[in-house]
């Protein structure tokens, strides 16, 4: 690795929910570290404006789709090195009490993304036991 390269240089990274505020900020940081980024977002709470600049510059691949639809997750994960899974049905205080179907849908979505990532072995061997993490990529790699 040269002095200008990072762990992320040349890696293809999938950011689910990447048009959200947090997802787009993560994307900016990954791009700054030399990663290639693919975003999947259904735009129910994310916004294209959040990814306007890297999209216009051709720095990201954006897929407007629902990961729960057949085949979407598998095709989105194809060829990626790391997955940051941020897509979720969410809300503010009291959300879980008032919207039981949302968290149930998240469990399905999480299981789908994790299953596809495991199928293609996208978990770091050092961190495969840390599946409770928000990220499929291990936390110590995110800091590099």
Backbone torsions as a table, in degrees:
resi	resn	phi	psi	omega
1	UNK	NA	129.1	178.0
2	UNK	-81.3	173.3	-177.8
3	UNK	-65.7	-21.4	179.4
4	UNK	-93.8	-9.0	179.3
5	UNK	-87.8	152.6	174.9
6	UNK	-126.4	176.8	174.8
7	UNK	-54.6	-33.6	-173.6
8	UNK	-85.1	-12.6	-175.9
9	UNK	-55.0	121.3	176.8
10	UNK	78.3	-4.0	-179.9
11	UNK	-79.2	141.7	173.7
12	UNK	-92.4	120.6	-175.4
13	UNK	-117.8	131.5	174.4
14	UNK	-96.8	128.4	173.9
15	UNK	-117.3	106.6	176.3
16	UNK	-80.8	140.6	-174.5
17	UNK	70.8	27.5	-173.2
18	UNK	-72.1	-10.7	177.5
19	UNK	-91.7	2.9	175.6
20	UNK	-77.1	171.6	178.0
21	UNK	-60.3	-50.5	-178.3
22	UNK	-67.3	-44.8	-180.0
23	UNK	-61.5	-40.9	-179.6
24	UNK	-71.1	-34.0	176.4
25	UNK	-66.9	-43.6	175.6
26	UNK	-59.1	-44.7	179.0
27	UNK	-57.5	-45.8	178.0
28	UNK	-57.3	-42.8	-179.6
29	UNK	-68.8	-39.1	177.5
30	UNK	-64.4	-44.1	178.2
31	UNK	-61.0	-40.4	179.5
32	UNK	-64.2	-23.3	179.6
33	UNK	-97.6	8.7	173.2
34	UNK	93.2	7.5	179.1
35	UNK	-77.7	155.7	167.7
36	UNK	-98.8	134.5	-172.3
37	UNK	-121.8	132.8	172.1
38	UNK	-113.8	130.1	179.5
39	UNK	-115.3	135.0	169.6
40	UNK	-119.7	125.7	179.7
41	UNK	-153.2	137.7	177.5
42	UNK	-91.5	0.3	175.9
43	UNK	62.7	24.5	175.2
44	UNK	-71.7	-31.6	174.4
45	UNK	-131.6	-15.6	174.8
46	UNK	-81.9	166.2	-177.7
47	UNK	-135.0	137.0	177.3
48	UNK	-58.1	-31.4	178.9
49	UNK	-57.6	-31.6	-179.2
50	UNK	-66.2	-23.1	-178.7
51	UNK	-119.7	16.3	-175.8
52	UNK	-56.5	-50.9	-175.3
53	UNK	-64.3	-53.0	179.6
54	UNK	-66.1	-28.7	177.7
55	UNK	-68.7	-47.1	179.9
56	UNK	-63.2	-31.9	-179.4
57	UNK	-84.2	-1.2	-179.7
58	UNK	71.0	23.2	-176.6
59	UNK	-88.3	-11.8	-179.9
60	UNK	-130.8	159.4	169.5
61	UNK	-106.6	121.4	-178.7
62	UNK	-111.3	128.1	176.8
63	UNK	-116.8	113.4	178.0
64	UNK	-88.0	98.1	-175.8
65	UNK	-160.8	162.8	176.1
66	UNK	-97.7	119.8	-177.7
67	UNK	-61.5	-18.8	-179.7
68	UNK	-80.4	-11.5	178.7
69	UNK	-74.9	145.6	-177.0
70	UNK	-54.2	129.3	174.5
71	UNK	84.5	-17.6	-175.4
72	UNK	-64.5	-49.2	-178.0
73	UNK	-63.2	-44.9	-179.3
74	UNK	-60.2	-45.5	-179.0
75	UNK	-70.9	-32.9	179.2
76	UNK	-67.2	-36.3	-177.6
77	UNK	-80.3	-20.6	-176.4
78	UNK	-53.8	123.0	174.3
79	UNK	82.8	-2.2	-178.2
80	UNK	-83.9	155.2	178.2
81	UNK	-93.4	-32.5	-175.5
82	UNK	-145.6	146.1	177.8
83	UNK	-122.4	127.4	168.8
84	UNK	-107.8	110.5	-175.1
85	UNK	-97.5	102.2	-179.5
86	UNK	-115.0	-7.9	-178.1
87	UNK	-65.7	135.2	179.4
88	UNK	-168.9	152.7	168.4
89	UNK	-84.4	122.6	-173.2
90	UNK	-144.3	168.5	178.5
91	UNK	-163.8	-175.6	-177.8
92	UNK	-87.1	-157.4	-178.2
93	UNK	-55.4	133.6	178.8
94	UNK	83.9	-0.1	-176.1
95	UNK	-57.7	-48.9	-175.9
96	UNK	-61.8	-39.4	179.7
97	UNK	-65.8	-35.0	-174.9
98	UNK	-95.6	-16.3	-175.0
99	UNK	-134.1	68.6	-176.7
100	UNK	-60.9	-30.4	-178.5
101	UNK	-68.5	-30.6	-179.7
102	UNK	-61.4	-54.1	177.6
103	UNK	-61.4	-35.4	177.2
104	UNK	-63.8	-41.0	176.9
105	UNK	-63.2	-36.0	178.0
106	UNK	-65.2	-39.5	177.7
107	UNK	-61.2	-41.9	177.5
108	UNK	-62.4	-47.7	-179.4
109	UNK	-61.5	-46.1	178.8
110	UNK	-59.4	-45.9	179.8
111	UNK	-61.3	-40.3	179.6
112	UNK	-63.9	-48.4	-178.8
113	UNK	-66.2	-45.5	179.4
114	UNK	-62.2	-42.9	-179.3
115	UNK	-61.6	-43.3	179.1
116	UNK	-67.8	-38.8	178.6
117	UNK	-66.0	-42.5	177.8
118	UNK	-65.7	-38.1	179.1
119	UNK	-56.8	-39.7	179.7
120	UNK	-100.7	10.8	175.8
121	UNK	56.2	53.6	179.4
122	UNK	-93.3	7.1	176.9
123	UNK	-93.4	138.7	176.2
124	UNK	-62.4	132.9	-179.5
125	UNK	-58.4	-36.2	-179.4
126	UNK	-66.1	-25.4	-170.7
127	UNK	-120.1	14.2	-175.0
128	UNK	-62.1	-20.1	178.3
129	UNK	-84.5	-4.3	-176.2
130	UNK	-98.5	44.7	-175.8
131	UNK	-71.9	-8.8	177.1
132	UNK	-79.0	-6.2	178.8
133	UNK	-68.9	150.6	176.0
134	UNK	-64.0	-31.0	-174.8
135	UNK	-100.7	139.8	171.2
136	UNK	-74.8	-28.7	174.3
137	UNK	-76.9	146.2	-177.8
138	UNK	-73.9	149.8	-175.0
139	UNK	-62.8	-36.4	-178.4
140	UNK	-69.1	-23.6	175.2
141	UNK	-77.1	-31.9	-178.8
142	UNK	-64.2	-27.1	-178.5
143	UNK	-79.5	-13.8	-176.3
144	UNK	-80.3	NA	NA
